[in-house]
Amino acid sequence: MLRKAFVMQLHAGQLVEYRRRHTPIWPELEAVLQAHGVRNYSIHLHPQTLQLFAYAEIENEERWAAIAHTPVCRKWWTHMRDLMDTNADDSPASIALEEVFHLSNPKS
């Protein structure tokens, strides 16, 4: 399992709506993520900067990248584009983070 982390930018005044749209996440999007080997996906908010820190455990980069080509992912991006910074294709503008430390608990 690979650990992937990245940051995105939420627009001011959009936190309540961002949370509402994720509660619950669309079942069809959840199914696509799981079918593509995504596990333990979480997003955290930095309250002062409105940066969204995302963390996911993925099986491999190819399957992760393939999610972007699914119709449900494209529909989700369009649904979310008014709440956050996005690219021309409506995908969330994100910055990949480099892992510089990890502590693994062998008992878990």
Biopython code that builds the backbone (N, CA, C, O; Angstrom):
import numpy as np
from Bio.PDB.StructureBuilder import StructureBuilder

atoms = [
    (1, "MET", "N", (0.843, -1.173, 0.000)),
    (1, "MET", "CA", (0.000, 0.000, 0.000)),
    (1, "MET", "C", (0.891, 1.240, 0.000)),
    (1, "MET", "O", (1.832, 1.340, 0.788)),
    (2, "LEU", "N", (0.587, 2.171, -0.882)),
    (2, "LEU", "CA", (1.303, 3.435, -0.964)),
    (2, "LEU", "C", (0.516, 4.511, -0.211)),
    (2, "LEU", "O", (-0.715, 4.513, -0.221)),
    (3, "ARG", "N", (1.234, 5.416, 0.435)),
    (3, "ARG", "CA", (0.599, 6.543, 1.117)),
    (3, "ARG", "C", (0.719, 7.767, 0.222)),
    (3, "ARG", "O", (1.807, 8.084, -0.258)),
    (4, "LYS", "N", (-0.390, 8.452, -0.003)),
    (4, "LYS", "CA", (-0.417, 9.614, -0.874)),
    (4, "LYS", "C", (-0.993, 10.777, -0.084)),
    (4, "LYS", "O", (-2.002, 10.618, 0.604)),
    (5, "ALA", "N", (-0.370, 11.935, -0.172)),
    (5, "ALA", "CA", (-0.871, 13.124, 0.512)),
    (5, "ALA", "C", (-0.761, 14.321, -0.428)),
    (5, "ALA", "O", (0.180, 14.427, -1.213)),
    (6, "PHE", "N", (-1.737, 15.213, -0.333)),
    (6, "PHE", "CA", (-1.735, 16.409, -1.168)),
    (6, "PHE", "C", (-2.593, 17.476, -0.504)),
    (6, "PHE", "O", (-3.404, 17.178, 0.373)),
    (7, "VAL", "N", (-2.407, 18.718, -0.928)),
    (7, "VAL", "CA", (-3.210, 19.824, -0.413)),
    (7, "VAL", "C", (-4.002, 20.460, -1.548)),
    (7, "VAL", "O", (-3.566, 20.512, -2.698)),
    (8, "MET", "N", (-5.180, 20.938, -1.175)),
    (8, "MET", "CA", (-6.064, 21.655, -2.085)),
    (8, "MET", "C", (-6.496, 22.940, -1.369)),
    (8, "MET", "O", (-6.255, 23.094, -0.172)),
    (9, "GLN", "N", (-7.131, 23.855, -2.099)),
    (9, "GLN", "CA", (-7.519, 25.122, -1.512)),
    (9, "GLN", "C", (-9.022, 25.326, -1.574)),
    (9, "GLN", "O", (-9.613, 25.362, -2.653)),
    (10, "LEU", "N", (-9.632, 25.460, -0.405)),
    (10, "LEU", "CA", (-11.060, 25.740, -0.289)),
    (10, "LEU", "C", (-11.267, 27.247, -0.398)),
    (10, "LEU", "O", (-10.448, 28.023, 0.094)),
    (11, "HIS", "N", (-12.350, 27.662, -1.035)),
    (11, "HIS", "CA", (-12.677, 29.084, -1.120)),
    (11, "HIS", "C", (-13.291, 29.559, 0.200)),
    (11, "HIS", "O", (-13.974, 28.803, 0.892)),
    (12, "ALA", "N", (-13.037, 30.805, 0.524)),
    (12, "ALA", "CA", (-13.592, 31.407, 1.741)),
    (12, "ALA", "C", (-15.121, 31.296, 1.733)),
    (12, "ALA", "O", (-15.763, 31.496, 0.702)),
    (13, "GLY", "N", (-15.683, 30.979, 2.884)),
    (13, "GLY", "CA", (-17.123, 30.899, 3.036)),
    (13, "GLY", "C", (-17.757, 29.613, 2.521)),
    (13, "GLY", "O", (-18.983, 29.503, 2.492)),
    (14, "GLN", "N", (-16.948, 28.640, 2.115)),
    (14, "GLN", "CA", (-17.487, 27.422, 1.508)),
    (14, "GLN", "C", (-17.376, 26.167, 2.380)),
    (14, "GLN", "O", (-17.726, 25.075, 1.932)),
    (15, "LEU", "N", (-16.895, 26.307, 3.614)),
    (15, "LEU", "CA", (-16.687, 25.125, 4.449)),
    (15, "LEU", "C", (-17.986, 24.366, 4.734)),
    (15, "LEU", "O", (-18.018, 23.141, 4.622)),
    (16, "VAL", "N", (-19.029, 25.063, 5.091)),
    (16, "VAL", "CA", (-20.292, 24.398, 5.414)),
    (16, "VAL", "C", (-20.785, 23.600, 4.206)),
    (16, "VAL", "O", (-21.201, 22.450, 4.348)),
    (17, "GLU", "N", (-20.739, 24.203, 3.035)),
    (17, "GLU", "CA", (-21.195, 23.509, 1.827)),
    (17, "GLU", "C", (-20.263, 22.351, 1.458)),
    (17, "GLU", "O", (-20.727, 21.299, 1.018)),
    (18, "TYR", "N", (-18.964, 22.538, 1.632)),
    (18, "TYR", "CA", (-18.003, 21.463, 1.354)),
    (18, "TYR", "C", (-18.309, 20.249, 2.237)),
    (18, "TYR", "O", (-18.336, 19.114, 1.760)),
    (19, "ARG", "N", (-18.536, 20.500, 3.510)),
    (19, "ARG", "CA", (-18.885, 19.402, 4.427)),
    (19, "ARG", "C", (-20.209, 18.750, 4.034)),
    (19, "ARG", "O", (-20.329, 17.525, 4.044)),
    (20, "ARG", "N", (-21.203, 19.570, 3.688)),
    (20, "ARG", "CA", (-22.508, 19.043, 3.316)),
    (20, "ARG", "C", (-22.390, 18.101, 2.114)),
    (20, "ARG", "O", (-23.015, 17.041, 2.089)),
    (21, "ARG", "N", (-21.588, 18.491, 1.121)),
    (21, "ARG", "CA", (-21.456, 17.676, -0.086)),
    (21, "ARG", "C", (-20.683, 16.377, 0.160)),
    (21, "ARG", "O", (-20.761, 15.450, -0.645)),
    (22, "HIS", "N", (-19.957, 16.309, 1.238)),
    (22, "HIS", "CA", (-19.220, 15.084, 1.585)),
    (22, "HIS", "C", (-19.977, 14.208, 2.593)),
    (22, "HIS", "O", (-19.495, 13.138, 2.964)),
    (23, "THR", "N", (-21.161, 14.656, 3.036)),
    (23, "THR", "CA", (-21.878, 13.948, 4.093)),
    (23, "THR", "C", (-23.259, 13.525, 3.621)),
    (23, "THR", "O", (-24.203, 14.304, 3.750)),
    (24, "PRO", "N", (-23.411, 12.352, 3.094)),
    (24, "PRO", "CA", (-22.332, 11.400, 2.801)),
    (24, "PRO", "C", (-21.775, 11.632, 1.404)),
    (24, "PRO", "O", (-22.373, 12.335, 0.589)),
    (25, "ILE", "N", (-20.640, 11.040, 1.147)),
    (25, "ILE", "CA", (-20.068, 11.054, -0.198)),
    (25, "ILE", "C", (-20.999, 10.244, -1.099)),
    (25, "ILE", "O", (-21.671, 9.329, -0.623)),
    (26, "TRP", "N", (-21.047, 10.560, -2.363)),
    (26, "TRP", "CA", (-21.897, 9.787, -3.278)),
    (26, "TRP", "C", (-21.506, 8.313, -3.221)),
    (26, "TRP", "O", (-20.321, 7.994, -3.321)),
    (27, "PRO", "N", (-22.451, 7.424, -3.066)),
    (27, "PRO", "CA", (-22.126, 5.990, -3.026)),
    (27, "PRO", "C", (-21.396, 5.508, -4.282)),
    (27, "PRO", "O", (-20.510, 4.657, -4.196)),
    (28, "GLU", "N", (-21.761, 6.044, -5.440)),
    (28, "GLU", "CA", (-21.097, 5.626, -6.676)),
    (28, "GLU", "C", (-19.645, 6.104, -6.740)),
    (28, "GLU", "O", (-18.803, 5.437, -7.342)),
    (29, "LEU", "N", (-19.346, 7.249, -6.128)),
    (29, "LEU", "CA", (-17.961, 7.709, -6.066)),
    (29, "LEU", "C", (-17.169, 6.860, -5.079)),
    (29, "LEU", "O", (-16.025, 6.495, -5.353)),
    (30, "GLU", "N", (-17.760, 6.549, -3.950)),
    (30, "GLU", "CA", (-17.114, 5.670, -2.984)),
    (30, "GLU", "C", (-16.796, 4.317, -3.628)),
    (30, "GLU", "O", (-15.719, 3.761, -3.412)),
    (31, "ALA", "N", (-17.724, 3.800, -4.407)),
    (31, "ALA", "CA", (-17.509, 2.508, -5.079)),
    (31, "ALA", "C", (-16.357, 2.579, -6.075)),
    (31, "ALA", "O", (-15.561, 1.645, -6.167)),
    (32, "VAL", "N", (-16.261, 3.670, -6.818)),
    (32, "VAL", "CA", (-15.159, 3.840, -7.777)),
    (32, "VAL", "C", (-13.828, 3.911, -7.046)),
    (32, "VAL", "O", (-12.861, 3.274, -7.464)),
    (33, "LEU", "N", (-13.762, 4.669, -5.968)),
    (33, "LEU", "CA", (-12.521, 4.775, -5.201)),
    (33, "LEU", "C", (-12.096, 3.397, -4.689)),
    (33, "LEU", "O", (-10.938, 3.005, -4.835)),
    (34, "GLN", "N", (-13.024, 2.676, -4.099)),
    (34, "GLN", "CA", (-12.697, 1.357, -3.573)),
    (34, "GLN", "C", (-12.310, 0.391, -4.684)),
    (34, "GLN", "O", (-11.380, -0.399, -4.520)),
    (35, "ALA", "N", (-13.011, 0.445, -5.809)),
    (35, "ALA", "CA", (-12.709, -0.445, -6.936)),
    (35, "ALA", "C", (-11.322, -0.171, -7.525)),
    (35, "ALA", "O", (-10.720, -1.044, -8.149)),
    (36, "HIS", "N", (-10.829, 1.043, -7.319)),
    (36, "HIS", "CA", (-9.505, 1.416, -7.822)),
    (36, "HIS", "C", (-8.422, 1.308, -6.745)),
    (36, "HIS", "O", (-7.326, 1.843, -6.909)),
    (37, "GLY", "N", (-8.728, 0.622, -5.655)),
    (37, "GLY", "CA", (-7.720, 0.326, -4.654)),
    (37, "GLY", "C", (-7.422, 1.417, -3.651)),
    (37, "GLY", "O", (-6.356, 1.408, -3.034)),
    (38, "VAL", "N", (-8.346, 2.369, -3.470)),
    (38, "VAL", "CA", (-8.141, 3.450, -2.495)),
    (38, "VAL", "C", (-8.664, 2.998, -1.134)),
    (38, "VAL", "O", (-9.774, 2.477, -1.018)),
    (39, "ARG", "N", (-7.846, 3.207, -0.114)),
    (39, "ARG", "CA", (-8.218, 2.854, 1.255)),
    (39, "ARG", "C", (-7.894, 4.031, 2.187)),
    (39, "ARG", "O", (-6.997, 4.826, 1.908)),
    (40, "ASN", "N", (-8.623, 4.126, 3.273)),
    (40, "ASN", "CA", (-8.324, 5.116, 4.324)),
    (40, "ASN", "C", (-8.121, 6.521, 3.773)),
    (40, "ASN", "O", (-7.107, 7.166, 4.042)),
    (41, "TYR", "N", (-9.084, 6.979, 3.009)),
    (41, "TYR", "CA", (-9.022, 8.312, 2.399)),
    (41, "TYR", "C", (-9.631, 9.308, 3.381)),
    (41, "TYR", "O", (-10.770, 9.133, 3.815)),
    (42, "SER", "N", (-8.883, 10.346, 3.732)),
    (42, "SER", "CA", (-9.415, 11.391, 4.610)),
    (42, "SER", "C", (-8.939, 12.753, 4.144)),
    (42, "SER", "O", (-7.893, 12.883, 3.507)),
    (43, "ILE", "N", (-9.730, 13.769, 4.478)),
    (43, "ILE", "CA", (-9.395, 15.153, 4.144)),
    (43, "ILE", "C", (-9.535, 15.964, 5.422)),
    (43, "ILE", "O", (-10.534, 15.853, 6.133)),
    (44, "HIS", "N", (-8.524, 16.781, 5.710)),
    (44, "HIS", "CA", (-8.487, 17.603, 6.923)),
    (44, "HIS", "C", (-8.379, 19.070, 6.527)),
    (44, "HIS", "O", (-7.797, 19.400, 5.494)),
    (45, "LEU", "N", (-8.935, 19.936, 7.343)),
    (45, "LEU", "CA", (-8.937, 21.377, 7.084)),
    (45, "LEU", "C", (-7.943, 22.105, 7.977)),
    (45, "LEU", "O", (-7.889, 21.865, 9.183)),
    (46, "HIS", "N", (-7.156, 22.996, 7.380)),
    (46, "HIS", "CA", (-6.348, 23.948, 8.147)),
    (46, "HIS", "C", (-7.223, 25.198, 8.277)),
    (46, "HIS", "O", (-7.432, 25.890, 7.281)),
    (47, "PRO", "N", (-7.736, 25.510, 9.460)),
    (47, "PRO", "CA", (-8.750, 26.561, 9.597)),
    (47, "PRO", "C", (-8.281, 27.973, 9.260)),
    (47, "PRO", "O", (-9.090, 28.790, 8.820)),
    (48, "GLN", "N", (-7.012, 28.282, 9.451)),
    (48, "GLN", "CA", (-6.553, 29.645, 9.140)),
    (48, "GLN", "C", (-6.332, 29.857, 7.639)),
    (48, "GLN", "O", (-6.601, 30.944, 7.127)),
    (49, "THR", "N", (-5.851, 28.843, 6.935)),
    (49, "THR", "CA", (-5.523, 29.016, 5.510)),
    (49, "THR", "C", (-6.591, 28.454, 4.580)),
    (49, "THR", "O", (-6.573, 28.723, 3.379)),
    (50, "LEU", "N", (-7.517, 27.676, 5.127)),
    (50, "LEU", "CA", (-8.533, 26.955, 4.353)),
    (50, "LEU", "C", (-7.918, 25.934, 3.396)),
    (50, "LEU", "O", (-8.546, 25.532, 2.417)),
    (51, "GLN", "N", (-6.692, 25.523, 3.687)),
    (51, "GLN", "CA", (-6.108, 24.439, 2.916)),
    (51, "GLN", "C", (-6.722, 23.127, 3.361)),
    (51, "GLN", "O", (-6.973, 22.901, 4.545)),
    (52, "LEU", "N", (-6.957, 22.271, 2.385)),
    (52, "LEU", "CA", (-7.464, 20.930, 2.638)),
    (52, "LEU", "C", (-6.314, 19.955, 2.466)),
    (52, "LEU", "O", (-5.725, 19.866, 1.389)),
    (53, "PHE", "N", (-5.995, 19.229, 3.515)),
    (53, "PHE", "CA", (-4.941, 18.224, 3.480)),
    (53, "PHE", "C", (-5.594, 16.875, 3.262)),
    (53, "PHE", "O", (-6.403, 16.439, 4.081)),
    (54, "ALA", "N", (-5.258, 16.212, 2.173)),
    (54, "ALA", "CA", (-5.845, 14.916, 1.859)),
    (54, "ALA", "C", (-4.797, 13.823, 2.007)),
    (54, "ALA", "O", (-3.631, 13.998, 1.652)),
    (55, "TYR", "N", (-5.241, 12.695, 2.538)),
    (55, "TYR", "CA", (-4.382, 11.527, 2.725)),
    (55, "TYR", "C", (-5.150, 10.306, 2.245)),
    (55, "TYR", "O", (-6.309, 10.106, 2.606)),
    (56, "ALA", "N", (-4.495, 9.499, 1.434)),
    (56, "ALA", "CA", (-5.117, 8.258, 0.964)),
    (56, "ALA", "C", (-4.064, 7.170, 0.893)),
    (56, "ALA", "O", (-2.892, 7.427, 0.615)),
    (57, "GLU", "N", (-4.499, 5.971, 1.147)),
    (57, "GLU", "CA", (-3.656, 4.810, 0.931)),
    (57, "GLU", "C", (-4.155, 4.164, -0.351)),
    (57, "GLU", "O", (-5.339, 3.859, -0.490)),
    (58, "ILE", "N", (-3.226, 3.958, -1.293)),
    (58, "ILE", "CA", (-3.599, 3.456, -2.611)),
    (58, "ILE", "C", (-2.789, 2.213, -2.948)),
    (58, "ILE", "O", (-1.696, 2.014, -2.418)),
    (59, "GLU", "N", (-3.328, 1.379, -3.829)),
    (59, "GLU", "CA", (-2.611, 0.174, -4.238)),
    (59, "GLU", "C", (-1.471, 0.499, -5.187)),
    (59, "GLU", "O", (-0.372, -0.038, -5.045)),
    (60, "ASN", "N", (-1.725, 1.384, -6.164)),
    (60, "ASN", "CA", (-0.655, 1.807, -7.067)),
    (60, "ASN", "C", (-1.059, 3.088, -7.786)),
    (60, "ASN", "O", (-2.238, 3.437, -7.848)),
    (61, "GLU", "N", (-0.079, 3.769, -8.318)),
    (61, "GLU", "CA", (-0.298, 5.067, -8.972)),
    (61, "GLU", "C", (-1.158, 4.955, -10.228)),
    (61, "GLU", "O", (-1.937, 5.863, -10.518)),
    (62, "GLU", "N", (-1.035, 3.867, -10.974)),
    (62, "GLU", "CA", (-1.797, 3.707, -12.207)),
    (62, "GLU", "C", (-3.301, 3.632, -11.926)),
    (62, "GLU", "O", (-4.107, 4.272, -12.602)),
    (63, "ARG", "N", (-3.658, 2.835, -10.913)),
    (63, "ARG", "CA", (-5.079, 2.717, -10.567)),
    (63, "ARG", "C", (-5.605, 4.036, -10.008)),
    (63, "ARG", "O", (-6.743, 4.416, -10.287)),
    (64, "TRP", "N", (-4.790, 4.738, -9.222)),
    (64, "TRP", "CA", (-5.172, 6.049, -8.694)),
    (64, "TRP", "C", (-5.428, 7.020, -9.847)),
    (64, "TRP", "O", (-6.442, 7.718, -9.853)),
    (65, "ALA", "N", (-4.529, 7.068, -10.809)),
    (65, "ALA", "CA", (-4.665, 7.979, -11.954)),
    (65, "ALA", "C", (-5.891, 7.640, -12.802)),
    (65, "ALA", "O", (-6.506, 8.534, -13.383)),
    (66, "ALA", "N", (-6.248, 6.368, -12.877)),
    (66, "ALA", "CA", (-7.389, 5.937, -13.692)),
    (66, "ALA", "C", (-8.711, 6.475, -13.158)),
    (66, "ALA", "O", (-9.672, 6.600, -13.918)),
    (67, "ILE", "N", (-8.780, 6.790, -11.890)),
    (67, "ILE", "CA", (-10.016, 7.330, -11.309)),
    (67, "ILE", "C", (-10.441, 8.597, -12.036)),
    (67, "ILE", "O", (-11.633, 8.819, -12.249)),
    (68, "ALA", "N", (-9.485, 9.424, -12.415)),
    (68, "ALA", "CA", (-9.777, 10.695, -13.079)),
    (68, "ALA", "C", (-10.508, 10.518, -14.408)),
    (68, "ALA", "O", (-11.125, 11.463, -14.900)),
    (69, "HIS", "N", (-10.449, 9.345, -14.981)),
    (69, "HIS", "CA", (-11.086, 9.096, -16.275)),
    (69, "HIS", "C", (-12.473, 8.482, -16.159)),
    (69, "HIS", "O", (-13.100, 8.173, -17.173)),
    (70, "THR", "N", (-12.961, 8.301, -14.932)),
    (70, "THR", "CA", (-14.289, 7.720, -14.749)),
    (70, "THR", "C", (-15.355, 8.809, -14.823)),
    (70, "THR", "O", (-15.122, 9.937, -14.389)),
    (71, "PRO", "N", (-16.516, 8.478, -15.366)),
    (71, "PRO", "CA", (-17.591, 9.479, -15.451)),
    (71, "PRO", "C", (-18.011, 10.042, -14.088)),
    (71, "PRO", "O", (-18.292, 11.236, -13.979)),
    (72, "VAL", "N", (-18.059, 9.210, -13.061)),
    (72, "VAL", "CA", (-18.497, 9.698, -11.753)),
    (72, "VAL", "C", (-17.479, 10.672, -11.163)),
    (72, "VAL", "O", (-17.866, 11.634, -10.499)),
    (73, "CYS", "N", (-16.204, 10.444, -11.388)),
    (73, "CYS", "CA", (-15.186, 11.381, -10.898)),
    (73, "CYS", "C", (-15.319, 12.719, -11.621)),
    (73, "CYS", "O", (-15.263, 13.773, -10.987)),
    (74, "ARG", "N", (-15.493, 12.686, -12.925)),
    (74, "ARG", "CA", (-15.667, 13.928, -13.690)),
    (74, "ARG", "C", (-16.913, 14.705, -13.211)),
    (74, "ARG", "O", (-16.891, 15.930, -13.092)),
    (75, "LYS", "N", (-17.981, 13.967, -12.944)),
    (75, "LYS", "CA", (-19.204, 14.592, -12.449)),
    (75, "LYS", "C", (-18.971, 15.215, -11.071)),
    (75, "LYS", "O", (-19.468, 16.307, -10.794)),
    (76, "TRP", "N", (-18.216, 14.524, -10.201)),
    (76, "TRP", "CA", (-17.898, 15.048, -8.870)),
    (76, "TRP", "C", (-17.079, 16.327, -8.983)),
    (76, "TRP", "O", (-17.353, 17.307, -8.290)),
    (77, "TRP", "N", (-16.091, 16.318, -9.842)),
    (77, "TRP", "CA", (-15.266, 17.524, -10.019)),
    (77, "TRP", "C", (-16.127, 18.717, -10.422)),
    (77, "TRP", "O", (-15.961, 19.811, -9.882)),
    (78, "THR", "N", (-17.040, 18.516, -11.363)),
    (78, "THR", "CA", (-17.926, 19.594, -11.797)),
    (78, "THR", "C", (-18.800, 20.067, -10.638)),
    (78, "THR", "O", (-19.047, 21.263, -10.480)),
    (79, "HIS", "N", (-19.256, 19.129, -9.842)),
    (79, "HIS", "CA", (-20.107, 19.425, -8.681)),
    (79, "HIS", "C", (-19.354, 20.252, -7.627)),
    (79, "HIS", "O", (-19.964, 21.056, -6.922)),
    (80, "MET", "N", (-18.042, 20.059, -7.519)),
    (80, "MET", "CA", (-17.245, 20.708, -6.467)),
    (80, "MET", "C", (-16.510, 21.969, -6.919)),
    (80, "MET", "O", (-15.974, 22.691, -6.079)),
    (81, "ARG", "N", (-16.469, 22.252, -8.209)),
    (81, "ARG", "CA", (-15.605, 23.326, -8.719)),
    (81, "ARG", "C", (-15.907, 24.710, -8.175)),
    (81, "ARG", "O", (-15.014, 25.556, -8.149)),
    (82, "ASP", "N", (-17.131, 24.972, -7.741)),
    (82, "ASP", "CA", (-17.452, 26.298, -7.218)),
    (82, "ASP", "C", (-16.981, 26.503, -5.780)),
    (82, "ASP", "O", (-17.050, 27.618, -5.261)),
    (83, "LEU", "N", (-16.504, 25.442, -5.132)),
    (83, "LEU", "CA", (-16.103, 25.529, -3.726)),
    (83, "LEU", "C", (-14.605, 25.657, -3.518)),
    (83, "LEU", "O", (-14.160, 26.017, -2.428)),
    (84, "MET", "N", (-13.819, 25.368, -4.552)),
    (84, "MET", "CA", (-12.368, 25.264, -4.360)),
    (84, "MET", "C", (-11.619, 25.627, -5.630)),
    (84, "MET", "O", (-12.207, 25.720, -6.708)),
    (85, "ASP", "N", (-10.314, 25.830, -5.492)),
    (85, "ASP", "CA", (-9.483, 26.089, -6.656)),
    (85, "ASP", "C", (-9.450, 24.841, -7.532)),
    (85, "ASP", "O", (-9.280, 23.725, -7.040)),
    (86, "THR", "N", (-9.614, 25.047, -8.844)),
    (86, "THR", "CA", (-9.620, 23.925, -9.775)),
    (86, "THR", "C", (-8.764, 24.226, -11.001)),
    (86, "THR", "O", (-8.400, 25.370, -11.271)),
    (87, "ASN", "N", (-8.460, 23.167, -11.724)),
    (87, "ASN", "CA", (-7.757, 23.268, -12.998)),
    (87, "ASN", "C", (-8.780, 23.463, -14.116)),
    (87, "ASN", "O", (-9.986, 23.427, -13.874)),
    (88, "ALA", "N", (-8.295, 23.668, -15.334)),
    (88, "ALA", "CA", (-9.175, 23.904, -16.481)),
    (88, "ALA", "C", (-10.147, 22.746, -16.717)),
    (88, "ALA", "O", (-11.243, 22.963, -17.235)),
    (89, "ASP", "N", (-9.766, 21.522, -16.346)),
    (89, "ASP", "CA", (-10.640, 20.354, -16.539)),
    (89, "ASP", "C", (-11.548, 20.107, -15.337)),
    (89, "ASP", "O", (-12.165, 19.046, -15.242)),
    (90, "ASP", "N", (-11.640, 21.064, -14.423)),
    (90, "ASP", "CA", (-12.440, 21.002, -13.191)),
    (90, "ASP", "C", (-11.832, 20.140, -12.097)),
    (90, "ASP", "O", (-12.389, 20.071, -11.001)),
    (91, "SER", "N", (-10.705, 19.479, -12.357)),
    (91, "SER", "CA", (-10.055, 18.707, -11.300)),
    (91, "SER", "C", (-9.562, 19.663, -10.221)),
    (91, "SER", "O", (-9.198, 20.799, -10.523)),
    (92, "PRO", "N", (-9.547, 19.217, -8.969)),
    (92, "PRO", "CA", (-9.055, 20.100, -7.909)),
    (92, "PRO", "C", (-7.593, 20.468, -8.141)),
    (92, "PRO", "O", (-6.763, 19.602, -8.418)),
    (93, "ALA", "N", (-7.288, 21.745, -8.027)),
    (93, "ALA", "CA", (-5.884, 22.164, -8.071)),
    (93, "ALA", "C", (-5.242, 21.622, -6.797)),
    (93, "ALA", "O", (-5.703, 21.909, -5.693)),
    (94, "SER", "N", (-4.196, 20.851, -6.953)),
    (94, "SER", "CA", (-3.586, 20.237, -5.775)),
    (94, "SER", "C", (-2.073, 20.234, -5.896)),
    (94, "SER", "O", (-1.511, 20.301, -6.989)),
    (95, "ILE", "N", (-1.444, 20.155, -4.759)),
    (95, "ILE", "CA", (0.014, 20.061, -4.683)),
    (95, "ILE", "C", (0.339, 18.769, -3.951)),
    (95, "ILE", "O", (-0.065, 18.572, -2.805)),
    (96, "ALA", "N", (1.072, 17.894, -4.624)),
    (96, "ALA", "CA", (1.484, 16.639, -3.998)),
    (96, "ALA", "C", (2.477, 16.935, -2.881)),
    (96, "ALA", "O", (3.330, 17.811, -3.016)),
    (97, "LEU", "N", (2.363, 16.211, -1.793)),
    (97, "LEU", "CA", (3.272, 16.369, -0.668)),
    (97, "LEU", "C", (4.224, 15.184, -0.613)),
    (97, "LEU", "O", (3.838, 14.042, -0.865)),
    (98, "GLU", "N", (5.457, 15.473, -0.283)),
    (98, "GLU", "CA", (6.473, 14.436, -0.144)),
    (98, "GLU", "C", (6.493, 13.930, 1.294)),
    (98, "GLU", "O", (6.546, 14.719, 2.238)),
    (99, "GLU", "N", (6.452, 12.634, 1.451)),
    (99, "GLU", "CA", (6.547, 12.059, 2.790)),
    (99, "GLU", "C", (7.991, 12.190, 3.282)),
    (99, "GLU", "O", (8.927, 11.763, 2.606)),
    (100, "VAL", "N", (8.158, 12.774, 4.448)),
    (100, "VAL", "CA", (9.494, 12.927, 5.029)),
    (100, "VAL", "C", (9.666, 12.142, 6.325)),
    (100, "VAL", "O", (10.768, 12.052, 6.865)),
    (101, "PHE", "N", (8.561, 11.572, 6.819)),
    (101, "PHE", "CA", (8.625, 10.743, 8.016)),
    (101, "PHE", "C", (7.398, 9.855, 8.053)),
    (101, "PHE", "O", (6.305, 10.261, 7.658)),
    (102, "HIS", "N", (7.591, 8.641, 8.532)),
    (102, "HIS", "CA", (6.471, 7.718, 8.746)),
    (102, "HIS", "C", (6.840, 6.775, 9.884)),
    (102, "HIS", "O", (7.943, 6.230, 9.918)),
    (103, "LEU", "N", (5.920, 6.591, 10.801)),
    (103, "LEU", "CA", (6.092, 5.637, 11.891)),
    (103, "LEU", "C", (5.075, 4.537, 11.674)),
    (103, "LEU", "O", (3.872, 4.797, 11.624)),
    (104, "SER", "N", (5.547, 3.321, 11.545)),
    (104, "SER", "CA", (4.665, 2.199, 11.340)),
    (104, "SER", "C", (4.560, 1.399, 12.640)),
    (104, "SER", "O", (5.561, 1.125, 13.303)),
    (105, "ASN", "N", (3.334, 1.036, 12.984)),
    (105, "ASN", "CA", (3.097, 0.232, 14.172)),
    (105, "ASN", "C", (2.948, -1.217, 13.725)),
    (105, "ASN", "O", (1.920, -1.566, 13.145)),
    (106, "PRO", "N", (3.920, -2.059, 13.968)),
    (106, "PRO", "CA", (3.854, -3.435, 13.480)),
    (106, "PRO", "C", (2.755, -4.254, 14.139)),
    (106, "PRO", "O", (2.431, -5.341, 13.661)),
    (107, "LYS", "N", (2.178, -3.762, 15.218)),
    (107, "LYS", "CA", (1.121, -4.507, 15.914)),
    (107, "LYS", "C", (-0.261, -4.223, 15.330)),
    (107, "LYS", "O", (-1.236, -4.878, 15.696)),
    (108, "SER", "N", (-0.350, -3.235, 14.412)),
    (108, "SER", "CA", (-1.681, -2.935, 13.872)),
    (108, "SER", "C", (-1.931, -3.658, 12.578)),
    (108, "SER", "O", (-3.002, -3.518, 11.989)),
]
sb = StructureBuilder()
sb.init_structure("model")
sb.init_model(0)
sb.init_chain("A")
sb.init_seg("    ")
for serial, (resi, resn, name, xyz) in enumerate(atoms, 1):
    if name == "N":
        sb.init_residue(resn, " ", resi, " ")
    sb.init_atom(name, np.array(xyz, "f"), 0.0, 1.0, " ", f" {name:<3s}", serial, name[0])
structure = sb.get_structure()
